[in-house]
């Protein structure tokens, strides 16, 4: 039998999940941007 989460505990779980999602998305976007910049720089020469 699991105990009930308080609203604060439930909300902190949602917020931490959202933060992790944003971190993953921003990291992926940064890698893609670096890859594009690399291609643009080295394809020009």
C-alpha positions as CSV (number, residue, x, y, z in Angstrom):
1,X,0.0,0.0,0.0
2,X,1.6,3.3,-1.2
3,X,1.0,6.5,0.7
4,X,-0.7,9.4,-0.9
5,X,1.5,12.2,-2.3
6,X,0.8,15.7,-1.0
7,X,0.1,18.3,-3.7
8,X,3.6,19.8,-3.1
9,X,5.3,16.5,-3.6
10,X,3.3,15.8,-6.7
11,X,4.0,19.2,-8.1
12,X,7.8,18.9,-7.4
13,X,7.7,15.6,-9.4
14,X,6.0,17.3,-12.4
15,X,8.5,20.2,-12.2
16,X,11.6,18.0,-12.0
17,X,10.3,16.0,-14.9
18,X,9.7,19.1,-16.9
19,X,13.2,20.4,-16.1
20,X,14.8,17.1,-17.3
21,X,12.7,17.3,-20.5
22,X,13.9,20.8,-21.2
23,X,17.5,19.9,-20.5
24,X,17.3,17.0,-22.9
25,X,15.7,19.1,-25.6
26,X,18.2,22.0,-25.2
27,X,21.2,19.6,-25.2
28,X,19.9,18.0,-28.4
29,X,19.3,21.4,-30.0
30,X,22.8,22.5,-29.0
31,X,24.4,19.4,-30.6
32,X,22.4,19.9,-33.8
33,X,23.4,23.6,-33.9
34,X,27.1,22.7,-33.4
35,X,26.8,20.1,-36.2
36,X,25.3,22.7,-38.5
37,X,27.9,25.3,-37.7
38,X,30.6,22.7,-38.2
39,X,29.2,21.8,-41.7
40,X,28.8,25.4,-42.7
41,X,32.3,26.4,-41.6
42,X,34.1,23.5,-43.2
43,X,32.0,23.2,-46.4
44,X,32.9,26.9,-47.3
45,X,36.6,26.2,-47.4
